């Protein structure tokens, strides 16, 4: 019989600019397939799903910001996982308020709820080993402990915080009491800690009962409790999302769970985890986690390395070939609209690329070529002085707003699936290989009434083809 | 009063795989804008045009292979130069047969014709200095000399052949008699030659009267003369091109003008040229000729270098941002469909990239994203399993073939200019923001009857959207 169910709490904050160009503000790294075929978010959700290794995972509770809510549902749908709830943070306030909101939400059903809180942008290749670690942690919950997970270091890493244990973990990997948190060390300190055996990397993954973490908040971060309760109690349901009330949320302190609670709590146990783990904090980490070959080379499907060493070559498009010749210690990541080439030792400076592009006004700094919307996504295929061509993909059952334009006419050609198209008073179905003309000024809408994605080519012509030439009359996503 | 006119003979052979991805078999480097806004071919044609510095250039005689004939006319038209004749070589046979054909063609009008033979893929930034060198060479023609141009070396280059002079050139830069040709040297030899002062780089640029070079062929390479005469006399005029007859052309020896004639001719003078010159034989040469800044960095418009040294960063598209961080001695060239990242010392190995891509069957090895055709060009914007979207640009007055397809229907939307469209028995004008539907199997044609380029978006749908699903009924370019 499986034990009491565990509710995963997936945190989807974080912008990951150090993984530009694949990770951008408009589409951060947790939603990108950095390692393997699935995105990091999908892999995180799958790792904490189903029944296996004596565990019984409930539907996940997801915390996301408003911009990415539809990406969350789309990516979960694609791997067949139904979220229990998706809580929308009015603004990011770091992990403490988010986790407290999740705990209060779960406690409303059952204060004994067991929550496993995990960032959604980490790589943990061995799911079975991780689930076994979770199972070891359950024992400590009975005594009201808050459990965190510590990764056994395999190198003197200076980029992570550490957890100092009261004693060396034994071979069973049973929870050990925490002595204290240790900030990111310098190299010498990191080397000492590596040999000591009582220091583990702080992975930011937690296991606790809802009532215990709420109690810890009440003791150590009392100022957060009432405002978060208020935002939750006034939350509004919107298309299946639970939108936390902006007031008083936006007044909350921006603070991590470590600072707010964990560093002060006496009842902290650490479960040692000896398998591979990475927070993918840079392209050097992606290179390391991708399994370099004997000469240290990692290449993606459409990348070719000739006489290279310690080099990462990635093409993020099947229409893009990347070739490296005679490279050493280089990482190159190519997309259709942006290419990064950097020395491997400068992985932490990739955010400078983003800053430089922002300074010159290049959209690639923050905007992804595919623009995700509530109803699906679109990408611009070509822009001329008086025309633009887009590919538009609409999810089954989804609908764009009823809209009109002052400066452009549009030709729509359906190339996959079936659209229901409204043009002024006329509504009709348009299927593969059929087209519709939308004269300038007409009031129109595109919907996908079918069961498969609808793909449409839109050809715009007119004196101005910017996104902001739009008048919205009705919108199921409340954007009018 | 300008002197007797000089007919430029522009050689457009050469595939330039060492400049991949910008230079590919389907679109070699001479037709690409490698330095500055114009292509190398356009810059070469412009350098040898008009009346200036006491010279009077006649319309150029261009030698090209069949695949590039329309690129030649398109690029000359764009800079307002009318070619005197475009000779099409049935197959490339190196420079000797091509130059002989040009000389015979010119001699038919006037055996005294002065010809200036130049490759079309060299960089010579100072046009005035070059024209002055040409003017100095004219004096030597009176005595029946063949004149070649020698570049004063500024480094011990091992990648070029040298011309050894009988004496040091004087300050006037007057022609000096050639002692002999010197093959590409090793480093030590190159350093000795650099200090000697009597060795110049062999640039492969020639000046002679038609009758003198023909006479030299008759003396030193007699076997070529009759076959080339025969190919020329049986040449066919085709849309303004002069197509040399394949028989006996294809039987000709593949031999350079240096081997066939110049190394044997006693009447060779060399005009020293002291200004900058490059044959752009690799990306390192492009880097050098692009004027590196104080830290050795060259960046194109959409490229950004952060803490780089001795590095070339090029974006070949206005929709593509390239960023380099902490690079030393690296060259990176990014296009929408291919990216090269290489150590600067490996410039000569870029052809290995082409070989590697050929081996894996990637079209980027040889095919350019823009596909140039007699009537204009097209590019694929997106390809799905059952659809494809293309941008098609048709030159004024040009016409595609009358054709049909077995597996696809097409939607055409004109976004710039006006098209005349034939669909079975119907012919009509279609202008900006109008569309036409072409059902599967219909016989159709697209023409541009207007005075400006016509741009059309083609949306294809069907079970197969390959280029080879085409039946051609009539084609003004004789492709049926």
Interface residues (C-beta under 8 A of the other chain):
Chain A: X302 X304 X306 X307 X313 X315 X319 X320 X321 X322 X323 X324 X325 X326 X327 X328 X330 X332 X334 X336 X337 X338 X339 X340 X341 X342 X343 X345 X346 X349 X350 X352 X353 X356 X357 X360 X362 X364 X381 X382 X384 X386 X387 X389 X391 X409 X411 X413 X415 X416 X432 X433 X435 X437 X455 X457 X459 X461 X462
Chain B: X302 X304 X306 X307 X313 X315 X319 X320 X321 X322 X323 X324 X325 X326 X327 X328 X330 X332 X334 X336 X337 X338 X339 X340 X341 X342 X343 X345 X346 X349 X350 X352 X353 X356 X357 X360 X362 X364 X381 X382 X384 X386 X387 X389 X391 X409 X411 X413 X415 X416 X432 X433 X435 X437 X455 X457 X459 X461 X462
